[in-house]
Structures are given as structure tokens and as C-alpha cells.
Amino acid sequence: MTSTISAVHDVVGIGIGPSNLSAAALLDGIPDISAVFFERSDTFAWHPGLMFRDALLQTSFLKDLVTFADPTNPHSFINFLHATRRLHQFINADFERVTRSEFSEYMAWVASRLPDLRFGREVRELRLQNDMFVARIDPNVEVCSRHVIVGVGRRPHVPSCATAHLGHTVFHAGAFLHRVPPIPRGAVTIVGGGQSAAEIFLHFIRNAGELTAITWVTRRDNFAPLDETPFTNDYFTPLYARYFFDLDLERRLALIAAQKLASDGISPSTLKEIYQEIYRAKYVEKRGLVLNLFVEHELVALDRTGRGWEATIADARSGARRPVRSDLVVLATGYDNGLPPALDGLRHLLEFEGDMPRLRSDFSAAWRVPSRNRLYLQNAGRRSHGIADPNLSLLAWRSATIVNSLVGYERFLLPQTEELIHRVPAGLHAVTHSPVHQPLEQIA
């Protein structure tokens, strides 16, 4: 079947999660840029499998899709509150944190207002042809663009011993609310030491149903809190991201490991709730529910036993193993970066740093050969730009950096002033912007 070229754009977006929704919202105010974004899902959704009713954002609501790039932008969270006639009530409620469900509602509201989003349409293949990207959307529809922004999110990480057993009773935390039975029975094991694992443990202990045991296993040396103190939050600023980018790879990797709890710890309020629930279950209500919490342990094997599972966990220090009988195993084991299959045809053209393309300062992938076309990768710069990259904190700044690069001038005013902590090299210069059609090899 012959493919039909349906349109030519300045930029095509692949995926419509928070990252590309932010980029689309900022591009919405630039009439001379033609953009279109494609998403295979039928509607906007943000981690629906973990959308607990009382789950809170771990960052300020001001770190929304646009505010840190353009505080007057109509797609801000504040304008969402105003447009939905709840701004005064929101202020009076004096929330310390916004619920994830309300923030998800805000992002869906933004998605409903943007005319260049196409849901239910998947980019199946991307190739370079005659100085243009060609995106195959359907078997017989192709869209051309000069540049592409990829924002498809990360893949669930599943321990190798569990991969073959994924199903209704062994699953990743990202699918939790879609898979967990209404009335849980028997024994459940939760693997992982971050916020998702903590929220799932809290859900089970509060909704025990017919559970007999809850086991929580983490490789960490404790159920550790998120470090959200002011000086640590300086890691989530544009100037720190630029400082980080200029470091050598060995130093960057060392800092990522050292800063783990700045981005992947458990909210202190959640830890307090968990401890209180354990206390009530054990000392006040004196339930028969068995609670086992293991630190410095790792899931090393998972075997079927009748209708249930035997999860084998190993002590990180001694290597000693112990079996844990489970009817349900939830893997809150995080996410991996990776290129979507649609980009397989471009891999040989890209420079790699480890298992991911090397990113330039403007979040475009570095080509092995000269090219005028830019392939921007959202949520793929943890190694290049620091721990803030997978988080909401620098979402608007990253999108503004990409848009400024696209248009070739500083459409959005980005921070250039010195921060409170003097770690930025004295010779750091302001970011400059090259015209859209300047060869990539000429920019940093």
C-alpha cells in the first residue's frame, strides 16, 4: 500500500505525557511554528495505575507545565484553578501539597485546550529522508517534519527473575490499581524502596481485606525519606543542570548515586503514616496480620508453588536466602530509560553514552554525521543534566530550552543569574541559540 504524506511541519512530537504536553503548551503561543503531537492512547493519562485518592505531589504546584518558563502563560496551574472556579477555595484550603489526582486533572485540562494534539495515533516508525524526518503514523499515512521531540516516558523495570511470571498476580507497580483485587486475600509481597512501594504498603495495611501477611522488601539500608531541604532542592534548578552538564561522565555518575534520596526517597509524611498504621495494627487493634519489613534484601528468585508464589530474598551482606510465600507480588522496582521502537531505524546515526544517546545542552541527540535536523529527547537526560530530569521540577525549563533551540532565539527568558551556592564554574557563559537550520555540529 502506498503511503500518503499528509503534512509537513516544523516539529512533530512523539508521545503526550507531561514532558511533551509542556512543550506543546509553550509552542501554542508561537504562531510561526507548525507543530503536531501524537499519542497512541485515546486520552491523556498520567500514571493512572498509581492514582491513589490521597497521593500527593512531591514538589510544588508552581512547578507545572509552563510557569517556570512563562509565569503569565494561560496553561498554568493557577489559571486552571481560576478557570474551574476554585482558586479562592484552593487558597483557603491551605494545602501543603497538591494531590496527584488534581494535578492530573490540570494536565488533562491543558491537553483539552491544545489544538495540535492527536490522541489515538501512534508513530510506528521514524526515519530521515532528504533532510526531513518522516513519521509513519498509520500503515498509509506519513507526516514530515524538520525536527522531532520524543517524550514517551520510561519503561517499567522488572527484575529478571520475575519477567517470565508477569500476569494477574505478579505485576509492576505502575499497573497496581488496574490489577489489585478489590478484596485482597492471603499474603502479599512488595519489592522496592521508593514512594510507590510505600504508597502500596500503606494501601494494603489500610485495606487489608482478607490478607494474612504483608512483606516489604528493599535493597536500601532503610525506608529512607526524600531529602527536600532547601539546599538539596538547588539540584533542581537550571543553573545546577548546566553545571552538571559540564562535568565529566565519571563525576556525573558519582553525583547521581550520591543524590539518590533527593529524587527517589519516600515523603516523610508517608513514612509517618506507615509507622502509625503499623503501630495501630500491632499494639492497638492487635490484628493477626503479619507484617515483615526487610531492608538490605533483594528479590533473587520467584517460583510458582501451587496457586501462589515462593519469592526468595537474599541478604545483601551475608547472601543468606529466605523464602517468602506470596499470593500476590507487586514490583515497585522503578523505570528504565530506552528509545521507543519507532526510533530503531535511527540508532546507527546517533552517538551513544552508555545505552542512551548522548544529549547536547539543548536536549537534542548528538548525531554521528552532520545533520540540520534535531531529535530532542525528553526525560532521557538524567546522565547528562542530572537527577532533576525525570522529575516535574524542571519540566517547564527543559521544554523552554527545547523551544528556544527550535526557534533560534530566546523566546523564553531562562535563568542566568548566580545561585546561592557557588559551584558554577566562573567561565560558564550564557546559552546562545542558533537558527533552526544551522547544522547541529555547530552548537554545543
N, C-alpha and C positions, 0 to 999 in steps of 0.2 A: 504494500500500500504506500502511495506517495505521501510524504509529509507536507503540510501546508505551513508556510511561515505566516503567523497570524499578526505579528507586530515587531517593531524594533524600538528598544527602549535604551535609556542611558544606563539603567541598572535594573537587574532582576534580583529579588530576594527569594532564597530557598528556606522555607520554614517560617512560621509565625508564632514564635514563643515570645517571652518578654524582650529578648535582645533585638530581634528584628521588628517587633512591634514598636520599640523605642525608635529605631532607625526610621521606620515608616512614619511615625508621628512627627519627627523632626523634618523629614523630607516633605511632609504635607504642606508646609508653608513656603516651599520653594517652587514657584510655578514653572521655571525654565528647566527643571529636571524631570524627565519622564521615568517613572518607576512603577513596578508591579511586583507584588509578593505572593508566593504560592505556598499553600499548606495542605497536606494530604488529609488532615482531619476535617470534619464538616463544620466544626465550630472552634472558637478559641477555648483552650483548656490549659490550666496551669497546675500540674501535679494533682489531678483530681483524686488519685488513689490515696493521697495523704491529707486530704482536706478535712481534718477534724474540726468540729464546730468551734472549739476554743483554742485552736492552734494560732500562735502569734508570729508576726514577722520578727526576725532577729535584727532588724535595722529600722531606721526612722522612715516614716511615711513620706518625708520630703525627698527621699532617695527614690523617686518614682521614675517614670519613663522619660521625663523631659526637664524637670525643674532645675537640676544642677547644670544643665546646658542653656536653658532658656526659661527663667522663672515666670515670664509672662505668657508662656505657651498655653493655648486653650485645652491641651490634652493632659494637664496636670491633675494630680490627686485632689488638690484644693478645689479646682474648678469642677471636678467630678462631684465633690460634696455639695458645691453650690448648685450645680445643675440638677442634682437629685434632691434638692431642698432639705438637706440635713446638716449644713455647715454649722449653724448655731448649736444644734443639739450635739454634734460631734465635739465641738469645743467644750460645751458644758459637761459632757461625759468625762472629760479629763482622762482619756485613756493613756496609759504609759506606752502601750504598743497597739498597733492595729492588727486585727485578726487577718490571717491569710485569706480567709473566705471573702472579706470585704475588699482586700487588695486585688483579689482575683476578679471580683465584680467590677472594680475600677478598670482593670485592663481589658475586660470584655467590653465595657462601655467605650473605651478608646477604639477598640477594634471595630465596633459598630459604626463609628463616625468616619473611618478612613475609607475613601473610595477605591484605593489601589490594592486592596487585599482580596485574594481569591482563595476561598476555602474549598475543600473537597477536590483540590487539583494538586497532584504530586509531580514534582520534577523527577523524572526517571533517569535522565541522562544529561550530562553537561559536557560539551566539547568546544574546542577552539577551532574556528574556521574563518579564514580570510579576515583576521583581526577583529573578530566578533565572537562572543560566546553564543552558542546555540543550545538552548534548553529544550529538551523534548518533554512535553507535558503529558500528552496522551499519545497513543500509537500514531496518530496522524496530525498532531499539532505541535509546532515548534515556535519558540519565541527567541528573538535575538536581542542581545544587549552588549553594550561596551564593557560593562562591569557587573560583578555579581557579589552579593552579600549573603553568606551562608550562616544561618542561625537555627540549626536543627536540634540543639541540645546535645546532651551526653547519653551514652548507653549505660543501662544498669550493669553493675559489676556483680558477677555471680561466681563464688568460689568453684574451682574446677571439680571438686568432689560432689557438687550439687547440680551441676549443669544438666546431667542426664535425667535428673529426677524432677525437674520443674513441672509443676502442674497445680492441681487444686489444693494440695496440702503442703507443697514446697514452692515458695514464690518469693520474688523480690518485694521489698517494702513499697516500691513505687506503685504496686497494684493492690496494696493492702485492703482498702475499703471496697474494692471490687471482688476480693477473694475471701475475706474473712467471713466465716459462717455467722449468722445472726445470733445463734446461741452456741458459743464455743464449748467444746467438750474435751475431756482428757487432759493431756499435757502439751504445753506449747513451749517452743524454744525460739528465742530471738537472738540473732547473731549481729553484732555491730555495736559501736560505742558512741555514735553521734546523736544528733537531735531526733532523727526519725526513729531510731531504736528506742530512745527514751519515751517519745510520744506513744509508741506502740505498747511498750511496757505499761505505761500509765493507762492506756485504753483497756488493756486486759485486766489489770488489777481492779479497775473501777467497774468493769463489765464482765466479771468472771464467769457468769452463767454456770455451767457445769464443769468448769475447769478444776483439775486436781493439782496441777503444778504449773508454775511459770519459771522458766530458766532463761537467764540473760547472760550472754557470753560476749566478752570483748577482749581484743588483744592489748588494749591500753592498760596502764597500771592503775587506773581508777576511772570512775564515771566522772569525767572531768568537766568543769564549767567552761563556757565560752568566755574568753578574755575580751571584754568590751569596754575596757577603761580608755580614757581619752587619748593617752599617748599610743596605745596599741591601735586605736582607730585611725591614727595617722598613716597606717599601712594602706588605708582605703581612701587615699587621696590621689589626685592626678600627678602631683609632683613626686610623690613616692613611687608611683608606677613608672615615671620617666627615669628616676634614679635607678630603680630596679632593672629597667630595660638595658641600661648601660653597663651593668655588671657582667662578668664572665659567667658561663654556664655553671661551673662548679660552685661559685658563690651563690648564684640564684637558687640552685637546688638545695644548698645548705640552709638558706633562709626559709624556703618553703617548708622544709621539715621542722625548723625551729619555731615557725609561726603557726603551726597546725591548729592550735586551740584558739587562735584569733579568728578563724573562719569555720572551724569544724568542731567546736565544743558544744556542750549542752547548756541551754539557757538556765541560769541559776534558779529562776522561778520554777522551771520544770523539775529540776533536781529536788528542790524543797518539797514540791507536791508529791513526788515519788516517795521520798523518805517518810513524809507524813502518812501516806497511804499504807506503806509497809508497816509503820508503827501501829496504825489503827487495826490492820488485818491481824497482826501478830499479838498485840497486847490488849487491845480494847475489845474487838469483835471476836478474837480468838477463833478465827476461821481455820478450817482444816486445810486451807490452800497452802501448798508447799512452794516456797519462794527460794530459788537458788540464783545467786548473783556471782558470776565468775569473772575476775579480771585476770589479765596476763594469760588468757587461754584462747586457743584458736580452733575453729572447726576444721578437722583434718579428714574426716570420713563421714559418709552418710549412706546407710544401708537400709533396705526395706526389711521389716520384720512383721509378717502378718499384715494387719491393716495399718500399722504405724511405721515409725522410723526409729533407727538407732543412730543418733548423732554422736560421733566420737570427738571429744575435745581434748587438746593436748596442752599441758602446762608449758609456757614459753621458756621457763627457766630449766626445769628438770626433764622436760619431754614426756613426763608421765601422762598416760592417757586414761580417760574415764568415759564410759558410755552414758548417754543421756537418752532415756526413752521419750519419744515425742510423737504426738498425733498430728502436730502442725509445726512447720519450721518456716520462720519468716527471716529473710536475708536482708537486713538493713546494712548492706555492705557497700554502699556508695555507688559512684558512677565513674565510667572511663571516658576519656576523650577518644575521638576517632572520626575519620572522614566518612560522610554518608556514601553509600554505594554509587550514587549518582555521579560522584567525582572520580570514580575509579579510572576513567579514561584520561584524567589529567595528572595522575600521580607521577608519571615519568617526567613530567615537565617541572615539578616542584622541588625545591630544596627542602630537605628534612633535617630536623633536630630531634634525634630520637625517633619516636614513632609518629610524630606530628610535623606538619610543615613549619619551617622557620618563618616567623612573622616579623614584618617590619614595624617601625614605630607607629604607623597608621593602621595597624592590624591587617594589612594586606599580606598575602603569602608571597614569599620570595620565589621568583622563577629561576630556573636553571638557564634559561635563554632569554634574551631581551624581548619584552612584550609591552605594548601600550595598555593592555587590559589588566584590570586589577580584580583579584579574587580576595575579598575580605572575609575573614573567619571570626565570627563572634563566639565568645565563650570557649575559646581554644588557646588563650594566651596566658595560662597560669605559669608556664615556664618562662615566658618572655616578659610579661608585665606584672606578675605577682599574684598573691593569693586573692586579691580583690576581683580578679577577672571572672570567676564563675558566679560571683555574688551580685546582688542588686545594687550594691553601694556605688559602683562606678558605671552603671548601665548607661545613664544619660551622657556622661563624659565620653565613654567609648563610642557611642553612636555619633556624638557630635564630632569626634575626631575623624571618624569614617566619612561623615558628610562633608566636613571641611576639606578632606582629601579629595573627595569626589568633585566638588565644585571648584577647587583650586584656589580658594581664598578663605579667610577666617569668617565664615558665615556665622559661627557661634563663638562667642568670646570665651576662651578657655583659660584657666588659672595660670599665671606666670609668676606670681609673687612668691617670695621666700616663705617657707613654713617655719613653725616654731622650733623644730628640731633641725640642727644644721648637719644634715647628712648629704645634701645635694652637692655634687662637685661644683667648685667655683666657676669652672669653664662651661657649665651647661648653658646652652643657648636656646633661645626661643624656637619653637617649632615653626618651620616655614612650610608653605603649601605650594605645590607645583600645579600647573594646569592639568586638566583632566587627561589630555592627550600626550603629556610628556612621558617618555619611556620610563618604566619603573626603575631601571638600573640607575637613574639619576637622582632618586630620592632615597632618604635614609632608611 
